[in-house]
Each structure stands twice: as C-alpha cells, then as structure tokens.
Amino acid sequence: MDTLTSPPVSDVLSRLFVEAQAADGPLYEQWADALSGNGAEVADLMAREAQDYRGVYREFADNYLNVSAEFGHFLYICARARRARHVVEFGTSFGISTIHLAAAIRDGGGGRLVTTELEPTKAERAQQNLAAAGLDDVVDIRVGDALETLRDAVDDGIDLVLLDGAWSLYLPVLDILEPHLNPGALVVAENAVDEAGDYLTYVRNPSNGYRSTPLPFDPGRGNEMSVYTT
C-alpha cells in the first residue's frame, strides 16, 4: 500500500510545496547570494543560532524551511524499509516532512510519530495539514523546546529519527533520544552542517555506536544518515 502519491496525501503535499516556494523562495535566493560572496551573512546567522536558537527561529515563523520533495520521498522509503512503527521528528514546521513520515507509518501497518515544534503557529498549521491529509491520528505534535518536549513520554523502541530543527541542538536532542533507539534505528539529519556543533563528529565515530554517511542529494545542505549499531 502506498498513499504518498494518492489523494488526499498527494494533494496536500502539492499545495504545501507550492506555498513553501512562495514563502521561502526569496529567502533562499538571499542565502544563495550571501554564500556566493564571502558567506558572512550566513555565518552570522549560524553564530546567532548557536547563541540564541529560540530567537533566531522565531525570525522565520512564516517560513517553511522544509525538506525537498526528493528528501521527503527518501524519508518515506527509509521508514517503509525500516518498517518503522515509532518515529521521532525534531522540527515539525508546517508538516511537509511529517506527512511523508506519517504516510509511511500508516502504509506500513500503523504506529506513532512524535514530532516537536517550537513555534505554536506552525504547530497549529501542521495539525491542520495533517488532518487534511487524513494522517492526524498517527501524529503527536508537541509544542515547545525539544529539549523539554522530548524528555518525557518518549517510548523505547524508536525506529527512525529525523533531525530538522535548530542545528546546534542536533547532538543534544540525539543524546535525549539515544537510550530509546532500537538497534538498527536510522537517524536522518537535514542541514547537518559543520555549524551543527559536534553532531557530525559524534555520529561519524563508530565507537559511539553509529555508522554514518553523507547523502548525495540536495547538495550543499549537509544531509546525513546514520545507523545506530549498538
């Protein structure tokens, strides 16, 4: 069974990708221009994010900052291949990646997706989008700082983790979730750039219990997939 390319899921995703392009197109052009120069503007953003991630992300309350369609399909494939029944997502935004993961859980026979979003307005919109896609019963959206929302009521047996929020929190969030990971769990990180602190150093060190590799699509965004081998 595959509902990803069938209504209502496909219709909602098509609408969201159009909305995301309209909302974020100018922002991505601005970042591309900055990176083609000396990159000082982007470097400043990353430095500020490391110091005040809550403040920085609230600057982008109207932006989708979403995964690409290719990345979304990859997430769906990963969840289906892993037969994931328990998935955790850091960074809901308006729900594009959430819909891909929730569809995979539903199509794979059921389970639960716990996702967390700092901005209440984004979480509300994500809830509406999930309902429109007929997937809201699969998803538990938690509003607030992931360092708080993921500390409690996260069951053991996590099959897949998506990290797609504040870069500087990737390793702290993984530290919280790691005791709950199933052997062979997948940890997928979007924008796992060098500014993500020690995250890449950690997951690329086999002694920490992971095997990790960069993903070949969406070049320049620092996407990484790791397998928990412990």
C-alpha positions as a Markdown table, in Angstrom:
| # | Residue | x | y | z |
|---|---|---|---|---|
| 1 | Met | 0.0 | 0.0 | 0.0 |
| 2 | Asp | 1.3 | 3.5 | -0.9 |
| 3 | Thr | -0.8 | 6.5 | -0.2 |
| 4 | Leu | 2.0 | 9.1 | -0.8 |
| 5 | Thr | 1.0 | 9.6 | -4.4 |
| 6 | Ser | -2.7 | 9.3 | -3.9 |
| 7 | Pro | -5.3 | 11.9 | -2.6 |
| 8 | Pro | -5.6 | 13.3 | -0.1 |
| 9 | Val | -1.9 | 13.0 | 0.8 |
| 10 | Ser | -0.6 | 13.9 | -2.7 |
| 11 | Asp | -3.0 | 16.9 | -2.9 |
| 12 | Val | -1.9 | 18.3 | 0.4 |
| 13 | Leu | 1.8 | 17.9 | -0.4 |
| 14 | Ser | 1.4 | 19.5 | -3.8 |
| 15 | Arg | -0.3 | 22.5 | -2.2 |
| 16 | Leu | 2.3 | 22.8 | 0.6 |
| 17 | Phe | 5.3 | 22.6 | -1.8 |
| 18 | Val | 3.8 | 25.5 | -3.8 |
| 19 | Glu | 3.2 | 27.5 | -0.7 |
| 20 | Ala | 6.7 | 26.8 | 0.6 |
| 21 | Gln | 8.2 | 28.0 | -2.7 |
| 22 | Ala | 6.3 | 31.3 | -2.5 |
| 23 | Ala | 7.2 | 31.8 | 1.2 |
| 24 | Asp | 10.8 | 30.8 | 1.1 |
| 25 | Gly | 12.0 | 31.4 | -2.5 |
| 26 | Pro | 13.2 | 35.0 | -1.7 |
| 27 | Leu | 14.9 | 33.8 | 1.5 |
| 28 | Tyr | 16.8 | 31.0 | -0.4 |
| 29 | Glu | 17.9 | 33.5 | -3.1 |
| 30 | Gln | 19.2 | 35.8 | -0.4 |
| 31 | Trp | 21.2 | 33.0 | 1.2 |
| 32 | Ala | 22.5 | 31.9 | -2.2 |
| 33 | Asp | 23.7 | 35.4 | -2.9 |
| 34 | Ala | 25.3 | 35.6 | 0.5 |
| 35 | Leu | 27.1 | 32.2 | 0.0 |
| 36 | Ser | 28.4 | 33.3 | -3.4 |
| 37 | Gly | 30.2 | 36.2 | -1.7 |
| 38 | Asn | 32.1 | 35.7 | 1.4 |
| 39 | Gly | 29.3 | 34.0 | 3.3 |
| 40 | Ala | 29.5 | 36.4 | 6.2 |
| 41 | Glu | 25.7 | 36.9 | 6.4 |
| 42 | Val | 25.1 | 33.1 | 6.7 |
| 43 | Ala | 28.0 | 32.7 | 9.1 |
| 44 | Asp | 26.5 | 35.4 | 11.3 |
| 45 | Leu | 23.1 | 33.6 | 11.2 |
| 46 | Met | 24.7 | 30.4 | 12.3 |
| 47 | Ala | 26.6 | 32.1 | 15.0 |
| 48 | Arg | 23.5 | 33.7 | 16.3 |
| 49 | Glu | 21.6 | 30.4 | 16.2 |
| 50 | Ala | 24.2 | 28.8 | 18.4 |
| 51 | Gln | 23.8 | 31.5 | 20.9 |
| 52 | Asp | 20.0 | 32.0 | 20.8 |
| 53 | Tyr | 18.3 | 29.3 | 18.7 |
| 54 | Arg | 14.8 | 30.3 | 20.1 |
| 55 | Gly | 15.2 | 33.9 | 19.0 |
| 56 | Val | 16.6 | 33.0 | 15.6 |
| 57 | Tyr | 13.9 | 30.5 | 14.7 |
| 58 | Arg | 11.2 | 32.9 | 15.7 |
| 59 | Glu | 12.6 | 35.2 | 13.0 |
| 60 | Phe | 11.5 | 32.5 | 10.5 |
| 61 | Ala | 8.0 | 31.9 | 11.9 |
| 62 | Asp | 6.4 | 32.5 | 8.5 |
| 63 | Asn | 9.0 | 30.4 | 6.6 |
| 64 | Tyr | 8.5 | 26.7 | 5.8 |
| 65 | Leu | 12.2 | 25.8 | 5.8 |
| 66 | Asn | 11.0 | 22.4 | 4.5 |
| 67 | Val | 12.6 | 19.3 | 3.1 |
| 68 | Ser | 12.7 | 19.0 | -0.7 |
| 69 | Ala | 10.3 | 16.6 | -2.5 |
| 70 | Glu | 13.3 | 14.3 | -3.1 |
| 71 | Phe | 14.2 | 14.3 | 0.6 |
| 72 | Gly | 10.6 | 13.7 | 1.5 |
| 73 | His | 10.4 | 10.6 | -0.7 |
| 74 | Phe | 13.7 | 9.4 | 0.8 |
| 75 | Leu | 12.2 | 9.7 | 4.3 |
| 76 | Tyr | 9.2 | 7.7 | 3.2 |
| 77 | Ile | 11.4 | 5.0 | 1.7 |
| 78 | Cys | 13.5 | 4.8 | 4.9 |
| 79 | Ala | 10.5 | 4.5 | 7.1 |
| 80 | Arg | 9.0 | 1.8 | 4.9 |
| 81 | Ala | 12.2 | -0.1 | 4.6 |
| 82 | Arg | 12.8 | 0.0 | 8.3 |
| 83 | Arg | 9.1 | -0.9 | 8.9 |
| 84 | Ala | 9.1 | 1.9 | 11.4 |
| 85 | Arg | 6.4 | 1.9 | 14.0 |
| 86 | His | 7.9 | 4.5 | 16.3 |
| 87 | Val | 9.4 | 7.7 | 14.7 |
| 88 | Val | 10.5 | 10.9 | 16.3 |
| 89 | Glu | 10.9 | 14.2 | 14.4 |
| 90 | Phe | 12.7 | 17.3 | 15.7 |
| 91 | Gly | 11.3 | 20.3 | 13.7 |
| 92 | Thr | 7.7 | 20.0 | 12.5 |
| 93 | Ser | 7.4 | 23.4 | 10.8 |
| 94 | Phe | 4.2 | 23.2 | 8.6 |
| 95 | Gly | 4.3 | 19.5 | 8.4 |
| 96 | Ile | 5.8 | 18.5 | 5.0 |
| 97 | Ser | 8.3 | 16.0 | 6.3 |
| 98 | Thr | 5.8 | 15.0 | 9.0 |
| 99 | Ile | 3.3 | 14.0 | 6.3 |
| 100 | His | 5.9 | 11.9 | 4.5 |
| 101 | Leu | 6.8 | 10.0 | 7.7 |
| 102 | Ala | 3.2 | 9.6 | 8.8 |
| 103 | Ala | 2.1 | 8.2 | 5.5 |
| 104 | Ala | 4.9 | 5.7 | 5.7 |
| 105 | Ile | 3.8 | 4.6 | 9.2 |
| 106 | Arg | 0.2 | 4.3 | 8.1 |
| 107 | Asp | 1.1 | 2.4 | 4.9 |
| 108 | Gly | 3.4 | 0.1 | 6.9 |
| 109 | Gly | 0.7 | -1.0 | 9.2 |
| 110 | Gly | 0.5 | 1.6 | 11.9 |
| 111 | Gly | 2.5 | 3.2 | 14.7 |
| 112 | Arg | 3.2 | 6.6 | 16.1 |
| 113 | Leu | 5.1 | 9.7 | 15.1 |
| 114 | Val | 6.2 | 12.1 | 17.9 |
| 115 | Thr | 7.1 | 15.5 | 16.5 |
| 116 | Thr | 8.0 | 18.7 | 18.2 |
| 117 | Glu | 7.8 | 22.3 | 17.0 |
| 118 | Leu | 9.0 | 25.5 | 18.8 |
| 119 | Glu | 6.5 | 27.9 | 17.1 |
| 120 | Pro | 2.8 | 27.4 | 18.2 |
| 121 | Thr | 1.5 | 28.9 | 15.0 |
| 122 | Lys | 3.5 | 26.5 | 12.9 |
| 123 | Ala | 2.3 | 23.6 | 15.0 |
| 124 | Glu | -1.3 | 24.6 | 14.5 |
| 125 | Arg | -0.9 | 24.8 | 10.8 |
| 126 | Ala | 0.9 | 21.5 | 10.7 |
| 127 | Gln | -2.0 | 19.9 | 12.6 |
| 128 | Gln | -4.4 | 21.3 | 10.1 |
| 129 | Asn | -2.3 | 20.0 | 7.2 |
| 130 | Leu | -2.1 | 16.5 | 8.8 |
| 131 | Ala | -5.9 | 16.5 | 9.3 |
| 132 | Ala | -6.4 | 17.4 | 5.6 |
| 133 | Ala | -4.1 | 14.6 | 4.6 |
| 134 | Gly | -6.0 | 12.2 | 6.9 |
| 135 | Leu | -2.9 | 11.4 | 9.0 |
| 136 | Asp | -3.5 | 13.4 | 12.2 |
| 137 | Asp | -4.4 | 10.3 | 14.2 |
| 138 | Val | -0.9 | 8.9 | 13.6 |
| 139 | Val | 0.9 | 12.0 | 14.9 |
| 140 | Asp | 1.6 | 13.5 | 18.4 |
| 141 | Ile | 2.6 | 17.2 | 17.9 |
| 142 | Arg | 4.4 | 18.6 | 20.9 |
| 143 | Val | 4.7 | 22.4 | 21.1 |
| 144 | Gly | 7.8 | 23.9 | 22.7 |
| 145 | Asp | 11.5 | 23.4 | 23.1 |
| 146 | Ala | 12.6 | 19.9 | 22.0 |
| 147 | Leu | 15.0 | 19.7 | 24.9 |
| 148 | Glu | 11.9 | 19.8 | 27.1 |
| 149 | Thr | 9.2 | 18.2 | 25.0 |
| 150 | Leu | 11.2 | 15.1 | 24.2 |
| 151 | Arg | 12.4 | 14.3 | 27.7 |
| 152 | Asp | 9.2 | 12.7 | 28.8 |
| 153 | Ala | 6.7 | 10.2 | 27.3 |
| 154 | Val | 9.1 | 9.0 | 24.6 |
| 155 | Asp | 8.7 | 5.2 | 24.4 |
| 156 | Asp | 11.6 | 2.8 | 23.9 |
| 157 | Gly | 11.9 | 1.2 | 20.5 |
| 158 | Ile | 12.5 | 4.3 | 18.3 |
| 159 | Asp | 13.0 | 3.1 | 14.7 |
| 160 | Leu | 13.7 | 6.4 | 12.9 |
| 161 | Val | 14.7 | 9.9 | 14.0 |
| 162 | Leu | 14.6 | 13.0 | 11.8 |
| 163 | Leu | 16.6 | 16.0 | 12.9 |
| 164 | Asp | 15.4 | 19.1 | 11.1 |
| 165 | Gly | 15.4 | 21.9 | 13.6 |
| 166 | Ala | 18.0 | 24.2 | 15.2 |
| 167 | Trp | 21.4 | 22.9 | 14.0 |
| 168 | Ser | 23.0 | 23.5 | 17.4 |
| 169 | Leu | 20.5 | 21.1 | 19.1 |
| 170 | Tyr | 21.1 | 18.1 | 16.9 |
| 171 | Leu | 23.5 | 16.4 | 19.3 |
| 172 | Pro | 21.7 | 17.4 | 22.5 |
| 173 | Val | 18.4 | 16.0 | 21.0 |
| 174 | Leu | 20.1 | 12.8 | 19.9 |
| 175 | Asp | 21.6 | 12.5 | 23.5 |
| 176 | Ile | 18.0 | 12.5 | 24.8 |
| 177 | Leu | 16.7 | 10.0 | 22.3 |
| 178 | Glu | 19.7 | 7.6 | 22.1 |
| 179 | Pro | 18.7 | 5.5 | 25.1 |
| 180 | His | 15.3 | 4.8 | 23.4 |
| 181 | Leu | 16.7 | 3.8 | 20.0 |
| 182 | Asn | 16.2 | 0.3 | 18.6 |
| 183 | Pro | 19.3 | -1.4 | 17.3 |
| 184 | Gly | 19.5 | -0.6 | 13.6 |
| 185 | Ala | 17.5 | 2.7 | 14.1 |
| 186 | Leu | 18.0 | 5.3 | 11.4 |
| 187 | Val | 18.9 | 8.9 | 12.3 |
| 188 | Val | 18.5 | 11.3 | 9.4 |
| 189 | Ala | 19.7 | 14.8 | 9.8 |
| 190 | Glu | 18.9 | 17.6 | 7.3 |
| 191 | Asn | 21.3 | 20.6 | 7.3 |
| 192 | Ala | 23.8 | 18.8 | 9.4 |
| 193 | Val | 26.4 | 21.4 | 8.5 |
| 194 | Asp | 29.7 | 21.9 | 10.4 |
| 195 | Glu | 27.9 | 24.5 | 12.5 |
| 196 | Ala | 25.8 | 21.8 | 14.0 |
| 197 | Gly | 28.4 | 21.6 | 16.7 |
| 198 | Asp | 29.9 | 18.2 | 17.4 |
| 199 | Tyr | 27.0 | 16.3 | 15.8 |
| 200 | Leu | 28.8 | 15.1 | 12.7 |
| 201 | Thr | 32.0 | 14.3 | 14.7 |
| 202 | Tyr | 29.9 | 12.2 | 17.1 |
| 203 | Val | 27.9 | 10.1 | 14.6 |
| 204 | Arg | 30.9 | 9.6 | 12.3 |
| 205 | Asn | 32.8 | 8.0 | 15.1 |
| 206 | Pro | 32.0 | 4.2 | 15.1 |
| 207 | Ser | 33.0 | 4.0 | 18.8 |
| 208 | Asn | 29.8 | 6.0 | 19.6 |
| 209 | Gly | 27.6 | 3.3 | 18.1 |
| 210 | Tyr | 26.8 | 4.7 | 14.7 |
| 211 | Arg | 27.8 | 4.2 | 11.0 |
| 212 | Ser | 27.2 | 7.4 | 9.1 |
| 213 | Thr | 27.3 | 8.7 | 5.6 |
| 214 | Pro | 26.5 | 12.0 | 3.8 |
| 215 | Leu | 23.5 | 11.8 | 1.5 |
| 216 | Pro | 24.2 | 12.6 | -2.2 |
| 217 | Phe | 21.1 | 14.7 | -2.9 |
| 218 | Asp | 20.2 | 18.3 | -2.1 |
| 219 | Pro | 24.0 | 19.2 | -2.4 |
| 220 | Gly | 25.2 | 21.9 | 0.0 |
| 221 | Arg | 22.6 | 21.2 | 2.6 |
| 222 | Gly | 24.7 | 18.8 | 4.7 |
| 223 | Asn | 22.3 | 15.9 | 4.8 |
| 224 | Glu | 23.5 | 12.9 | 6.7 |
| 225 | Met | 22.1 | 9.4 | 7.5 |
| 226 | Ser | 23.4 | 7.3 | 10.4 |
| 227 | Val | 22.5 | 3.8 | 11.6 |
| 228 | Tyr | 22.5 | 3.0 | 15.3 |
| 229 | Thr | 24.6 | -0.2 | 15.5 |
| 230 | Thr | 24.7 | -0.7 | 19.3 |
